Amino acid sequence: MGIVINREEALQKAAQKLDISPSKYKQAMVRYESMWNYLVDCEYEGTDLQPEIYLQGSFRLGTEIRPYIKSKDADYDIDIVCRLEHKKEATTAKTVKHQVGGHLKVHGTYQKMLDDEGKRCWTLNYAEQDGIGFHMDILPCVQESKMTFKEYYWDNNPIAVTNRLGEIDTYNWSSSNPKGFARWFFEKNKIVFESVKQAQKQAIFENYKSDHIFNDTNEIPNIHVKTPLQRAIQILKRHRDIRFCQHANEICKPISMIITVLAAQVYLNETSIYETLKNLIEKLSQHANQLNPTFQFNESIARSSYNLITRTKDGKWYIPNPTNADENFADRWHENDHAKAKAFFQWVRWARDDLVNIAEQLNERYYDNILINPDKKSPAISKSYELFNVPHRQLPESQWPVNLNYQALVSASYNKNGWRLFPDGSTSFQLSSGDQIERGKKICFKAKTTVPLPFQVYWQVVNTGLDATIAKCLRGDFYQSSGDCAFELGTKTRIESTAYKGNHWVECLIVKNGVCVARSGEFVVSIV
């Protein structure tokens, strides 16, 4: 059975296992400093000045995780900016890219680790030690021109990044602002970070005292201090990697920058990981309405309701870089029938089901089975896009406008010795989503919601498998609550029989004033 703990404690324990250890971080920084020293000492034709070299990405923001690729943990990514002191107007993207690459190719050690030229970066693959390796992505660039970056020209931070176009020997520039973005992120994170910094550093110092890694708390780098915002981003990136791993739609999975930007935009200094995740997923779920075939752009609604992710008048999508409005992270979401947009909102539904719509008390291994050592038998992991994407399942949008502003949860129970409900609507045997149950039983599904009265409760029941197909009972439409299920709770309950072998599911939908305002996510029943 395992130990039962509260979900915040379970989230904390799982998230800590995503962190890079202090010893591995020190090793990464030794490699970074060696690269820094080498590139600074190199000569670059066209300028006598030393390049500026600094960290960007998750190692700078404190949102680092090990990627999960091909069903196993991959190498950490260390992202480095190498800004040469050329004037952009006096050089070319190709020159800058190959000046940096040329120095890497003549270094006795680095040339052996150097990968083929990437679109934007040069990548070095460091050998694993203790089963953990590193990739170092070096981004050649120059300072962006003031005319290009306009109002975002903060303290000479914007850069012009080199881009290689396909396999042809052609290059161009694109604008970026990693320093400005880090400043923006730290500002969003600052209040809670300062409130937890000293306590966390003291705890880390005590935990690693016997390893003699730090002499005092002042030596502990800030990357080891984690706020709920940073934890939520780590968890969501890992969850994305696992959910899309070897999935037919893996190529469309959301990029880390989108997750980071949206999480930071929504963060309101919540002090728990769970509340941070819940508030973010609720906000993102509301934006899914823009996928509806009948959606029409309205500028005032876009500003008020779709300010995080906007589907524009021409059918394209817009998620701006908060420090460079000309950079759109969703610029390809409209391609292939909005494939990336659909993958994103599918992932939001997965995150809601796996991370948010769960009991306050749960098995301590619950999040480990999802995030750390994925258990393919876990109900949350075994649910796949293919299972729920069946043609007989009706979309809620076919019945009501959908604007998800509230939460809904489903619990279920049954009695092995006959149908007998207790006054609170429960029975003696509780079910969890994904549990197996024999045929010939009755299940009482009970809805709980944050929607204020009055509202209506509807249930979608979907069957799959050979038995239900032969019986012509695949269903997939919507039903009202079963009023005779449990006394005063009858308006929020539904009785279903376990008649057909296979995987089936029930979802609760809350409708208020003719609008679907909450969905529970799929509650899976495996009938054997």
C-alpha positions in Angstrom: 0.0 0.0 0.0 2.7 2.5 0.9 2.6 5.5 3.2 -0.2 8.0 2.8 0.9 11.7 2.9 -0.6 15.0 1.7 -0.2 16.0 -1.9 2.0 19.0 -1.2 4.5 16.9 0.6 4.4 14.3 -2.2 5.0 17.0 -4.8 7.9 18.4 -2.8 9.6 15.0 -2.4 9.2 14.2 -6.1 10.4 17.7 -7.2 13.5 17.4 -5.1 14.5 14.3 -7.0 14.5 16.4 -10.2 17.2 18.7 -8.9 20.8 18.5 -9.9 22.9 17.5 -6.9 25.3 20.1 -5.4 28.3 17.9 -6.4 27.0 17.5 -10.0 26.3 21.2 -10.2 29.9 21.9 -9.1 31.1 19.6 -11.8 29.0 21.4 -14.4 30.3 24.7 -13.3 33.9 23.5 -13.6 33.3 22.6 -17.2 31.6 25.9 -17.8 34.5 27.9 -16.3 37.0 25.9 -18.4 35.0 26.7 -21.5 34.7 30.3 -20.4 38.5 30.6 -20.0 39.2 29.0 -23.3 36.8 31.1 -25.4 37.8 34.4 -23.7 41.5 33.8 -24.5 40.8 33.1 -28.2 41.3 35.7 -30.9 38.5 36.7 -33.2 39.4 38.3 -36.4 37.7 41.7 -36.7 37.8 42.6 -33.0 40.4 43.0 -30.4 37.9 42.8 -27.5 37.2 39.7 -25.4 33.8 38.0 -25.9 31.1 38.1 -23.2 30.2 34.6 -22.1 27.4 33.7 -19.7 24.8 31.1 -18.8 21.3 31.2 -20.1 18.3 28.8 -19.8 17.4 26.5 -17.0 20.8 26.6 -15.3 20.4 30.3 -15.0 16.8 30.3 -14.0 16.9 27.4 -11.5 14.5 25.2 -13.5 16.9 22.5 -14.5 15.8 18.9 -15.0 17.3 15.9 -16.7 15.4 15.4 -20.0 13.5 12.2 -20.5 14.2 10.7 -24.0 13.5 7.3 -25.4 12.1 6.1 -22.0 15.2 7.0 -20.0 16.9 9.9 -18.4 19.2 11.9 -20.7 22.0 14.4 -20.2 21.6 17.8 -18.5 21.7 20.7 -20.9 24.1 23.6 -20.1 23.3 26.6 -22.3 26.0 29.2 -22.8 25.9 32.5 -24.7 29.1 33.5 -26.5 28.7 37.1 -27.6 31.5 38.3 -29.9 32.3 42.0 -29.9 31.7 42.6 -33.6 29.3 45.3 -34.8 26.4 43.4 -36.3 26.5 45.6 -39.4 30.2 44.9 -40.0 30.1 41.1 -39.9 27.9 38.2 -41.0 26.0 35.4 -39.1 28.1 32.8 -40.9 31.4 34.5 -39.8 30.4 34.6 -36.2 29.1 31.1 -36.1 32.3 29.6 -37.6 34.7 31.8 -35.6 33.4 30.2 -32.5 33.1 26.7 -34.0 36.6 27.0 -35.5 38.2 27.5 -32.1 36.3 24.5 -30.7 37.5 22.3 -33.6 41.2 23.0 -33.0 41.0 22.3 -29.2 42.5 18.8 -28.5 39.7 17.9 -26.0 36.7 19.8 -27.3 37.0 18.7 -30.9 36.5 15.1 -29.8 33.3 16.0 -28.0 32.0 18.3 -30.7 28.7 17.3 -32.4 27.8 18.2 -36.0 26.9 21.9 -36.5 23.4 22.7 -35.2 21.0 25.4 -36.4 21.9 27.9 -33.7 24.5 26.2 -31.4 27.6 24.2 -31.2 27.1 21.2 -28.9 29.7 19.3 -26.9 28.8 15.9 -25.4 30.6 15.2 -22.1 31.0 11.6 -21.1 28.8 10.3 -18.3 30.2 10.0 -14.8 28.1 8.1 -12.2 25.5 7.6 -14.9 25.0 11.3 -15.4 26.2 13.3 -18.4 26.1 16.8 -19.8 25.5 18.5 -23.1 26.9 22.0 -23.5 25.2 24.2 -26.1 27.2 27.2 -27.1 25.2 30.0 -28.8 27.4 32.3 -31.0 26.0 35.8 -31.3 26.7 39.6 -31.4 25.0 42.5 -29.8 21.7 43.3 -31.5 21.4 46.7 -33.2 19.4 49.4 -31.3 17.1 49.9 -34.3 16.1 46.3 -34.4 15.3 45.9 -30.7 13.8 49.4 -30.1 12.2 49.7 -26.6 13.6 46.3 -25.4 17.2 47.6 -25.7 18.0 47.3 -22.0 21.5 47.8 -20.9 23.0 46.4 -24.1 21.4 43.0 -23.4 19.7 42.1 -26.7 21.7 39.8 -28.9 21.6 38.8 -32.6 21.8 35.0 -32.8 23.2 33.1 -35.8 20.8 30.7 -37.6 21.9 28.1 -40.2 19.1 27.6 -42.7 18.7 23.9 -43.4 21.5 22.0 -45.0 22.5 24.8 -47.4 25.4 27.1 -46.6 23.2 30.1 -45.7 22.8 31.9 -42.4 20.7 34.8 -41.0 20.1 36.6 -37.7 17.4 36.3 -35.2 16.9 38.5 -32.1 17.0 37.3 -28.5 17.3 38.7 -25.0 18.4 36.0 -22.5 19.7 38.5 -19.9 16.5 40.6 -20.1 14.4 37.4 -19.9 16.3 36.3 -16.8 15.8 39.7 -15.2 12.1 39.5 -16.0 11.8 36.0 -14.5 13.7 36.8 -11.4 11.4 39.8 -10.8 8.4 37.5 -11.0 10.1 35.1 -8.6 11.7 37.6 -6.2 9.3 38.0 -3.3 8.9 34.3 -2.5 12.6 33.6 -3.4 13.8 36.1 -0.8 11.4 34.7 1.8 12.6 31.1 1.5 16.3 31.6 0.6 17.9 31.5 4.0 15.9 28.6 5.4 16.5 26.5 2.3 20.2 27.2 2.2 20.5 26.3 5.9 18.7 23.0 5.3 20.9 22.2 2.3 24.1 23.0 4.3 22.9 20.6 7.1 22.0 17.9 4.6 25.4 18.0 2.9 27.6 18.8 5.9 29.1 15.3 6.0 30.1 15.6 2.3 32.1 18.8 3.0 30.8 20.4 -0.2 30.1 23.8 1.4 32.0 25.6 4.2 29.0 27.8 5.1 25.6 28.8 3.6 27.1 31.7 1.7 28.8 29.2 -0.6 25.5 27.6 -1.6 24.5 28.8 -5.2 21.1 30.2 -5.6 20.2 27.5 -8.1 19.7 25.1 -5.2 17.0 27.4 -3.7 13.6 26.6 -5.3 10.3 28.5 -5.1 6.9 27.0 -5.9 7.2 28.7 -9.3 10.5 27.0 -10.1 9.3 23.7 -8.7 6.1 23.9 -10.8 8.2 24.5 -14.0 10.5 21.6 -13.2 7.5 19.3 -12.7 5.7 20.5 -15.8 8.7 20.0 -18.0 9.3 16.5 -16.7 5.6 15.6 -17.0 5.7 16.8 -20.6 8.7 14.7 -21.4 7.2 11.6 -19.9 3.7 12.0 -21.4 5.0 12.6 -24.9 7.8 10.1 -24.7 7.5 7.7 -27.8 4.1 9.2 -28.4 2.9 9.5 -32.0 2.7 13.3 -31.4 6.1 13.7 -29.6 7.4 16.0 -32.3 4.7 18.5 -31.3 5.3 18.6 -27.5 5.4 22.1 -25.9 8.9 23.7 -25.7 10.3 24.5 -22.3 10.3 28.3 -23.0 6.6 28.3 -23.5 6.1 26.4 -20.2 8.4 28.8 -18.4 6.9 32.0 -19.8 3.3 31.0 -19.1 4.0 29.8 -15.6 5.8 33.0 -14.7 3.1 35.1 -16.3 0.5 33.5 -14.1 2.4 33.2 -10.8 1.0 35.3 -8.0 3.5 34.4 -5.2 1.7 31.3 -4.2 3.5 29.5 -1.4 2.7 25.9 -2.4 3.6 23.9 -5.5 0.0 22.5 -5.7 -1.7 25.9 -5.7 0.9 27.2 -8.3 0.1 24.2 -10.6 -3.6 24.4 -10.0 -3.9 28.1 -10.8 -1.8 27.8 -13.9 -3.6 24.7 -15.3 -7.0 26.4 -14.7 -5.9 29.5 -16.6 -4.4 27.5 -19.5 -7.5 25.3 -19.7 -9.6 28.4 -20.4 -7.6 29.2 -23.5 -8.4 25.8 -25.1 -11.8 27.3 -26.3 -9.8 28.9 -29.1 -9.5 25.4 -30.7 -13.3 25.2 -31.3 -14.2 25.1 -35.0 -16.6 27.9 -34.4 -14.1 30.2 -32.7 -14.0 33.8 -34.0 -11.4 36.3 -33.0 -12.7 39.3 -31.0 -10.1 41.8 -29.9 -11.7 42.8 -26.6 -12.3 39.2 -25.6 -8.7 38.3 -26.6 -7.4 41.1 -24.3 -9.5 40.0 -21.3 -9.8 36.2 -21.7 -7.0 35.0 -24.0 -4.1 37.3 -22.9 -1.7 34.4 -22.3 -2.3 32.5 -25.6 -4.0 34.3 -28.4 -5.4 32.9 -31.6 -5.3 35.8 -34.0 -7.7 37.0 -36.6 -5.8 35.1 -39.4 -6.0 31.8 -37.4 -2.4 31.8 -36.2 -1.3 31.8 -32.6 0.7 34.2 -30.5 2.7 33.7 -27.3 5.1 36.7 -27.0 8.5 36.8 -25.4 7.8 39.3 -22.5 11.2 40.9 -23.3 10.9 40.9 -27.1 7.3 41.3 -28.4 8.6 40.5 -31.9 9.5 37.0 -30.9 6.5 34.7 -31.0 7.0 31.3 -29.3 3.8 29.9 -31.0 4.7 31.1 -34.6 4.2 27.5 -35.9 1.2 26.4 -34.0 -1.1 26.9 -36.9 0.8 24.5 -39.2 -0.5 21.0 -39.9 -4.1 21.8 -38.8 -2.9 23.4 -35.5 -1.0 20.3 -34.5 1.2 22.0 -31.9 -1.8 23.9 -30.4 -3.7 20.6 -30.1 -0.8 18.9 -28.5 -0.3 21.7 -26.0 -3.9 21.6 -24.8 -3.9 17.8 -24.8 -0.9 18.1 -22.4 -2.8 20.6 -20.3 -5.6 18.1 -19.9 -3.1 15.4 -18.9 -1.5 17.8 -16.4 -4.8 18.5 -14.9 -5.7 14.8 -14.5 -2.2 13.7 -13.3 -1.2 16.6 -11.1 -4.2 18.7 -10.1 -7.4 16.7 -9.9 -6.2 14.4 -7.2 -7.0 13.7 -3.6 -5.5 15.8 -0.8 -4.1 12.6 0.8 -2.4 10.1 -1.5 0.3 7.4 -1.7 3.7 8.8 -1.2 4.9 7.2 -4.5 2.1 8.7 -6.6 4.1 11.5 -8.1 7.3 9.3 -8.2 5.3 6.9 -10.5 4.5 9.8 -12.8 7.6 12.0 -12.7 10.6 10.1 -11.5 10.4 6.4 -12.3 7.4 6.2 -14.7 5.3 3.2 -13.9 3.5 2.1 -17.0 0.9 0.3 -14.8 0.0 3.5 -13.1 -3.4 4.8 -14.1 -2.1 8.2 -14.9 0.6 6.9 -17.2 -1.4 4.2 -18.8 -3.9 6.8 -20.0 -3.0 7.7 -23.5 -4.1 10.0 -26.2 -5.2 6.9 -28.3 -7.4 5.6 -25.4 -9.4 8.8 -25.1 -9.4 9.8 -28.8 -12.2 7.5 -29.9 -14.7 8.6 -32.7 -17.8 7.9 -30.7 -16.8 10.3 -27.9 -18.7 13.6 -28.3 -17.0 16.9 -27.6 -18.5 19.1 -24.9 -18.3 22.0 -27.4 -21.0 20.2 -29.4 -23.4 20.8 -26.6 -22.4 24.0 -24.8 -19.9 26.9 -25.0 -16.9 25.9 -22.9 -15.2 28.3 -20.5 -13.4 26.4 -17.8 -13.1 28.8 -14.8 -13.7 26.2 -11.9 -12.6 22.8 -10.8 -14.5 19.5 -10.7 -13.4 16.2 -9.2 -14.9 12.7 -9.3 -14.8 10.0 -6.7 -16.3 6.5 -7.0 -17.3 3.6 -4.8 -19.2 0.3 -4.8 -20.3 -2.4 -2.4 -19.3 -6.0 -3.0 -22.2 -7.4 -1.0 -25.0 -5.5 -2.8 -26.0 -1.9 -3.4 -26.1 0.0 -0.1 -25.1 3.6 0.2 -24.2 5.4 3.4 -25.8 8.8 4.2 -22.9 10.7 2.7 -23.4 8.9 -0.6 -20.3 6.6 -0.3 -20.1 2.9 0.0 -17.7 0.6 1.8 -15.3 0.2 -1.2 -13.6 3.2 -2.8 -12.3 3.1 -6.3 -9.4 5.1 -7.8 -9.2 5.9 -11.5 -7.7 2.9 -13.4 -8.7 0.3 -10.7 -9.9 -3.0 -11.9 -13.4 -4.2 -11.0 -15.4 -7.3 -11.8 -18.5 -7.4 -14.1 -21.9 -7.3 -12.5 -21.3 -4.5 -10.0 -22.8 -1.1 -9.6 -20.6 2.0 -9.2 -21.6 5.3 -7.7 -19.7 8.2 -9.1 -19.9 11.4 -7.0 -19.0 14.9 -8.2 -17.4 17.7 -6.2 -17.0 21.1 -7.6 -16.0 24.7 -6.8 -18.8 26.1 -9.0 -21.2 28.2 -6.9 -24.9 27.3 -7.0 -27.0 27.0 -9.1 -25.5 24.7 -11.7 -26.3 21.4 -13.5 -24.2 18.3 -13.5 -23.8 16.2 -16.6 -21.9 12.9 -17.1 -20.1 11.6 -20.2 -19.9 7.8 -20.2 -17.6 6.2 -22.8 -17.2 2.5 -23.4 -14.5 0.8 -25.4 -13.5 -2.8 -26.2 -15.0 -5.8 -28.1 -17.8 -6.5 -25.6 -19.3 -3.1 -25.8 -18.8 -2.9 -29.5 -20.7 -6.2 -30.0 -23.5 -5.0 -27.7 -23.7 -1.7 -29.6 -23.2 0.1 -26.4 -20.1 2.3 -26.9 -22.0 5.4 -25.8 -19.9 8.6 -25.7 -22.7 11.1 -25.2 -23.9 13.1 -22.1 -26.3 12.1 -19.3 -27.9 13.9 -16.4 -27.2 12.8 -12.8 -29.0 9.7 -11.4 -31.4 11.3 -8.9 -31.9 8.1 -7.0 -28.2 7.5 -6.3 -28.0 9.0 -2.8 -30.5 11.0 -1.0 -29.7 14.7 -0.9 -26.6 14.1 -3.0 -28.6 12.7 -5.9 -28.1 15.8 -8.2 -24.3 15.3 -8.1 -24.1 11.5 -8.5 -24.3 8.9 -11.3 -24.9 5.1 -11.1 -23.3 2.9 -13.7 -23.2 -0.9 -14.0 -20.0 -2.9 -14.9 -21.4 -4.9 -17.8 -18.6 -5.0 -20.5 -15.0 -6.1 -20.2 -12.5 -3.4 -21.1 -11.3 0.1 -20.3 -14.1 2.7 -19.9 -14.4 6.1 -18.4 -16.7 8.7 -16.9 -16.2 12.4 -16.9 -18.2 15.0 -14.9 -19.1 18.3 -16.6 -20.6 21.3 -14.7 -22.8 23.6 -16.6 -23.8 27.0 -15.3 -26.0 29.5 -17.2 -25.8 27.3 -20.3 -21.9 27.3 -20.3 -19.6 24.4 -19.4 -17.5 25.9 -16.6 -15.7 22.8 -15.2 -14.6 19.4 -16.2 -13.3 16.6 -14.0 -11.1 14.8 -16.5 -11.5 11.1 -17.2 -12.1 8.6 -14.4 -11.1 5.3 -15.9 -12.7 2.0 -14.9 -11.1 -1.3 -16.0 -13.7 -4.0 -16.0 -12.3 -7.6 -15.9 
